[in-house]
Amino acid sequence: YRLKDEGLVETYSCEDDARITRVVLTEKGNQMTHKINDLTNVVLEQSFEGLTPLQIEKMMESLKYIFKNLAH
């Protein structure tokens, strides 16, 4: 409801099932996602600064195993 109040999304009932509420981004919401993605990219670039692509790849592989282990 807050996102709707802020004009970031619009909602409407599903034509097939009124229990379902559809949510779509407004133009303002779309612009906000672009801003968020831009900021996220800056943080992501900073977090990997000084690492080689091979180091990043190895780290990602290790994180996949850790995530898999924690999922059990």
C-alpha positions as YAML, in Angstrom:
chain: A
units: angstrom
residues:
- id: 1
  name: TYR
  ca: [0.00, 0.00, 0.00]
- id: 2
  name: ARG
  ca: [2.89, 2.34, 0.76]
- id: 3
  name: LEU
  ca: [4.33, 1.87, -2.73]
- id: 4
  name: LYS
  ca: [0.93, 2.65, -4.18]
- id: 5
  name: ASP
  ca: [0.56, 5.71, -1.94]
- id: 6
  name: GLU
  ca: [3.96, 6.92, -3.15]
- id: 7
  name: GLY
  ca: [2.91, 6.47, -6.79]
- id: 8
  name: LEU
  ca: [5.45, 3.73, -7.51]
- id: 9
  name: VAL
  ca: [2.93, 0.99, -8.38]
- id: 10
  name: GLU
  ca: [-0.66, 0.62, -9.51]
- id: 11
  name: THR
  ca: [-2.88, -2.29, -8.56]
- id: 12
  name: TYR
  ca: [-5.94, -3.88, -10.08]
- id: 13
  name: SER
  ca: [-7.98, -7.02, -9.56]
- id: 14
  name: CYS
  ca: [-7.39, -10.01, -11.78]
- id: 15
  name: GLU
  ca: [-10.22, -10.44, -14.29]
- id: 16
  name: ASP
  ca: [-10.19, -14.24, -13.87]
- id: 17
  name: ASP
  ca: [-9.94, -14.33, -10.08]
- id: 18
  name: ALA
  ca: [-10.89, -11.29, -8.00]
- id: 19
  name: ARG
  ca: [-8.91, -12.68, -5.06]
- id: 20
  name: ILE
  ca: [-5.72, -11.92, -6.99]
- id: 21
  name: THR
  ca: [-4.37, -8.38, -7.05]
- id: 22
  name: ARG
  ca: [-2.09, -7.50, -9.95]
- id: 23
  name: VAL
  ca: [0.70, -4.99, -9.33]
- id: 24
  name: VAL
  ca: [2.47, -2.99, -12.06]
- id: 25
  name: LEU
  ca: [5.19, -0.38, -11.87]
- id: 26
  name: THR
  ca: [4.30, 3.17, -12.75]
- id: 27
  name: GLU
  ca: [6.73, 5.37, -14.69]
- id: 28
  name: LYS
  ca: [7.87, 6.79, -11.35]
- id: 29
  name: GLY
  ca: [8.40, 3.24, -10.06]
- id: 30
  name: ASN
  ca: [10.35, 2.36, -13.17]
- id: 31
  name: GLN
  ca: [12.59, 5.39, -12.69]
- id: 32
  name: MET
  ca: [13.14, 4.39, -9.06]
- id: 33
  name: THR
  ca: [14.26, 0.89, -10.07]
- id: 34
  name: HIS
  ca: [16.81, 2.45, -12.43]
- id: 35
  name: LYS
  ca: [18.15, 4.63, -9.60]
- id: 36
  name: ILE
  ca: [18.34, 1.63, -7.26]
- id: 37
  name: ASN
  ca: [20.13, -0.46, -9.90]
- id: 38
  name: ASP
  ca: [22.65, 2.35, -10.50]
- id: 39
  name: LEU
  ca: [23.40, 2.61, -6.78]
- id: 40
  name: THR
  ca: [23.64, -1.15, -6.44]
- id: 41
  name: ASN
  ca: [26.13, -1.30, -9.32]
- id: 42
  name: VAL
  ca: [28.35, 1.27, -7.59]
- id: 43
  name: VAL
  ca: [28.32, -0.72, -4.34]
- id: 44
  name: LEU
  ca: [28.97, -3.96, -6.24]
- id: 45
  name: GLU
  ca: [31.93, -2.48, -8.09]
- id: 46
  name: GLN
  ca: [33.39, -1.15, -4.84]
- id: 47
  name: SER
  ca: [32.97, -4.49, -3.10]
- id: 48
  name: PHE
  ca: [35.04, -6.33, -5.72]
- id: 49
  name: GLU
  ca: [37.67, -3.61, -6.10]
- id: 50
  name: GLY
  ca: [41.20, -5.03, -6.18]
- id: 51
  name: LEU
  ca: [40.09, -8.56, -7.05]
- id: 52
  name: THR
  ca: [40.90, -10.15, -10.36]
- id: 53
  name: PRO
  ca: [38.11, -11.75, -12.41]
- id: 54
  name: LEU
  ca: [39.56, -15.18, -11.54]
- id: 55
  name: GLN
  ca: [39.46, -14.38, -7.81]
- id: 56
  name: ILE
  ca: [35.84, -13.26, -8.12]
- id: 57
  name: GLU
  ca: [34.93, -16.41, -10.02]
- id: 58
  name: LYS
  ca: [36.56, -18.65, -7.39]
- id: 59
  name: MET
  ca: [34.85, -16.77, -4.60]
- id: 60
  name: MET
  ca: [31.47, -17.12, -6.30]
- id: 61
  name: GLU
  ca: [32.01, -20.87, -6.65]
- id: 62
  name: SER
  ca: [32.86, -21.11, -2.96]
- id: 63
  name: LEU
  ca: [29.77, -19.09, -2.04]
- id: 64
  name: LYS
  ca: [27.60, -21.42, -4.13]
- id: 65
  name: TYR
  ca: [28.83, -24.38, -2.06]
- id: 66
  name: ILE
  ca: [28.29, -22.51, 1.19]
- id: 67
  name: PHE
  ca: [24.76, -21.55, 0.14]
- id: 68
  name: LYS
  ca: [24.03, -25.14, -0.88]
- id: 69
  name: ASN
  ca: [25.35, -26.43, 2.45]
- id: 70
  name: LEU
  ca: [23.22, -23.98, 4.42]
- id: 71
  name: ALA
  ca: [20.11, -24.95, 2.46]
- id: 72
  name: HIS
  ca: [20.08, -28.44, 4.01]
...
